[in-house]
Amino acid sequence: MVDHRKLLDVSFAINTNEPPPDWDPNAGTRLVIDVMNGIKRDYPIVDLLKPEVEAVVPILLTLDPGRFKEISKILAVAAYLTRDIVRHSLEVVPSEEEMVESPVSENDVMEDFLNKYFEYEPTESVGTQTDEELLGPLDYLPAFFSNREKKVEKLRRALKENLAKDQSFITTDKDKMFKKMKNAIGSKVNYLITGHSHKERAIARKAPDCYYFNSGTWIRLIRLTEDVLGNSEEFARVYAAFESGSMAELDAINDLGPSQDHPLVMLRPTVVSIVEKDGVTCGELRHAKPDGSLEAVENTRLPAN
């Protein structure tokens, strides 16, 4: 949530050649500037891989345990964002001073995350001759991530389990954006179209003759399919490309799946088409092809008949 009044003051100062006042950005802005931009320079998968938290965070932690504090920040900032939403509904925008103390401990957030994905328990032992007790995630990480082969395989199993029910790429999934917009827009709008979330959607709303579309994205995406997560060798190859930090290495993998013809990085620029023919209007998702033509996305025409 942005304090638009403060932003207006900054804009006015710049336009009048005055020193702009200090601007305390919201939690999401701080996350991007302070944390994500630095990580993306080393690991371009951050912008491509979906879903963000469920897939990106455990992979980042495995790739670079030394970024423990930064990755903890990614997890803990969700609490800031939740508080921003609540405070915004009360027309109160939190200042920098109010955001200094996190409503939750980053260490606690990381412990919960490690337990979910890697079966971490605070009382686990390192497994050395002294059977030294681990006191927290910082003690656990060096022991767990020291063996590359084991950590990659454990990551694969964790992702396979936790992404089994992921609906990011299902066009009919009623995600957060859909639920937010359906409550904000009434039944007088027949075709409700959104974007920005990078998730293409085509859903019939509850009201008669009302439909929801999300235009997806024109950036490239990575989806860890069941074929990849179910095969140790395939996943190890994909992980090595992640580890390289090179887009060329990611693009070089184009033989995934049973038919060995699926690329790791996919490009499917999506548009929403609203067309009228013979007095009948319908909406549909379509993918833009290199020659400029539009190819219909299967089962997304609404109404269907």
N, C-alpha and C positions, 0 to 999 in steps of 0.2 A: 504494500500500500504506500502511495506516494503522498507526501504533504505538498499539495499543489500550490498552496499559498506561499510556502517557503520557496518552492521552485520558481514561482513568478517573481519573487524578490531577487533571486539570483539572475534570472533572465533580464529583468529591468536594469540591474546594475551593469551587466555586460553590455547591454545596448546603449547605455549612457556613459560608457568608458569609466565606470566606477569600480573599485575593488568589490567583488561579490562577497556577500556574507557567507560564513561557514554554513555548509549544508550537511546535515546528518542523514545519510541515506538509510533506507529501510533494510531489514534483515536480508531480503533477497538480493538487493544491490550489493551489499557487503559481501555476501557469499560469492557472487560472481567476481567482484573486483579483487577481494583479498585471498580467495581460495581457488576458485575454478579456473580462472585465466592462467594461473601458474601451472596447474596440473594439465590443462589442455595443450600447453606447449610441448609437454613431454609425451602425452598420451592422447592422440587425436580421437580415440574411440569414445571419449567422454561426450562429444557432440553427436556421435553416430548411433551409439548403442542404446536400445530401448528394451525394457523399461529402465528408467534412470536409477532409482535407488536399488531395486531388487537385483539388477544385473551389474550396473556400473560400479557400485560401491564395493561389493565383495571382490570384484576383479581388480580394482585399484588397490585394495588392501593387500591382495596377494602379490600383485606386480611390484608394489613399492611399500613395504611395511614401514619404512622410514617416514612416510607421510601420515603416520598415525594421528597426529594432532590435527592436521588439515582435514583428514577424512572424518574424524570425530566431529569437527566443526560442521561438515556437511550434514551429518545426522542430527546434531543438536539444533541447527538453525531451523528445523521444522517446527520446533517449539516456539521460536520467535515468530515465524510466519503465522502460526495459529493464533498467537496473541495479537499480532498485527490485525488479523481479520476481525477478531472480537472487538478490539479497541476502535477499529475503523467503523464498525457498526454503531459505535457510541460516539462517532465523530471526534475521536481522540487519536492522534497519530503519535506513536512513541518517539521520543527523542533519543539521541545517542546515549545520554546519561542513563536513561531508563533501560537501555538495552545492554549495559555493561555486565550485569549479573544475569546469567542464563537461568531460566525457570527450571531447567534440569541440568544435571551434571553431565558434561561431555563424556566423562569416564563411565558413568552409569549407562548412557546411551550406547557406547561402544561395547560394554559388557553384554548388554541385551542383544546387540547385533551379532557379536561373535558367538554367543550361545545359540542363536537361531540358525546361523549358517555353518558354523564350524564346531558346534557341540562344546563350546568353551564353558568351563565352570571356574569361578574364582578360586576354588580349593584344589584345582587340578595340580598335578605334580609335573615337573619337567621331565621326569623319567631318567634322571642321572643316578649315579651311584649313591649320592647323598639324598636322593628323593626330595630335593628342595621344593618347598611349597611355593606356588605362584601367588603373588600378592595382588596382582592386577593385570590388565591387558598388556601393559608395557613389558612385564616379565614373561607373559605368555607368548607374545609375538615372535621373539628371536628363536625360541625353541620350536614353535610350530612351523614357521616359515623357513627354517634353515635347510630343509631337504626339498629341493625343487620338484622332484618327481612326485613325492607324496603330496605336497601342497597343491599341485596342479590337479591331481586326481581327486583330492578331497574337495577342491573348488568345483570341479565338474559335477560331482555327486550332489553337492549343496545346491548348485544352480539347477540341476535336473529336478530336484525335489521342489525347490521354491518357485521355479518358473512353470511348473506343470500346469497351473491354472491361470497363467497370465493371459489377459485378454487384450493386450495392447494392439495387436494386429487383427482383431476381429471387428469387422465393420459394423456389426449389430450390437456391440457391447455398449451398455448404457453407463458410460464412464462419468467421472466427476464433472466434466464440462457439460455433458448432456443434462445431468441432473440440475446443475446450476442454471442453465439457460431455459430449461423447460418450465422452471418455476418463475422465471422473470418475464417470459414472453407468452402472451395469451393466445387463445384459439383464433383470433382474427388474422394472425399471421400464418399463412398456409405453408410457406417454405422458410424455415429458420436455418440460416447458414452461418457457421462460425469457422474459425481457423486457429492458427497459432499453436495449438497443442501437439501438432505433428502426427495426429492420429486420425486417419480418414474414417468417417462414419456415415451411415445411411440408415436411419431409424424412423419407423412410423410412430408418431406421437399418439398419446391417448385420445386426444380430440379428433373427431372425424376430419379427414382431408387435411391433416396437419403433419408435416414431416420435418425431420432434422437432418442436416448434413454438416459434416466437418470436412474442409478441403484438404486435410492432410498436410503434406509438406513437399517442397521441391529440393530439400537437401537430401543427401544420401543417408541411408539407414543401415544398421546392422541388427539382425535378429538371430539370436541363438536358438536354432530350431531343435526339435526333438531328435532329428537325425544326428546333429552335431553333439548334443549333450548325452546321447545314448552310446556314443562311440569314443572310447578313450583315445585312440590314435587320431581321429579327426579333431577332437577337442584340443589335444596337445599341439597339433599343427596350427589351429586357430589361435591358441594362447601364445605361441611363439611369435605370431604376427602382431598380436597385441603388445607383447613384450618389446618388440623392435621399435615401437613408437613411430613407425614409418607408414604413411598412406600407401606407398608403392607396395609394401609387403601385404597390406590388407587387400589391395586391389588384385594382387597376384593370385589370390585364392578364388578360383572360379569353377571349381569342380566338386562342389559339395552335393550331398543328397544321394539317393539310390541310383539316379541316372547320371550322377557325376557331372552335372551341367549347371548347378546353381552357384552364383557368385556369393561370396561372404557379404560384400557391400552391394546393396541394391539401390537402384534409382527408379522411383516410380512417381514422377511429378503429377500431382492430382489436381483436378479442377472439379467444380460442381457445375453441371449443365442443367439449366431449367429451360425446357423447350415446349413449344405448343404445336400440335399437329392435328388438323381436322377438328379444332375446337377443344381438344383435350390437352391439358398441361401435365407434365411430369418432370421429376427431377432425377438426376443420375450422377454417380461418380464416374469420372473418366480419367484415363492416364494419357498425358501428352507424349507422343512418340517423336523421335528425332526428326522425322520429316514434316512435323507440324500437325499431323492428324491426331484425332482423339479416339482412344480405344475404350469402350465401355467396360467398367468393372463389374464382373459377374454378380448377379443378385443384388444390385444396388438401385434398380429403377423403382421409384415410388411416385404414384401408385404402380403396382406391378402390372396391372392389366391395361 
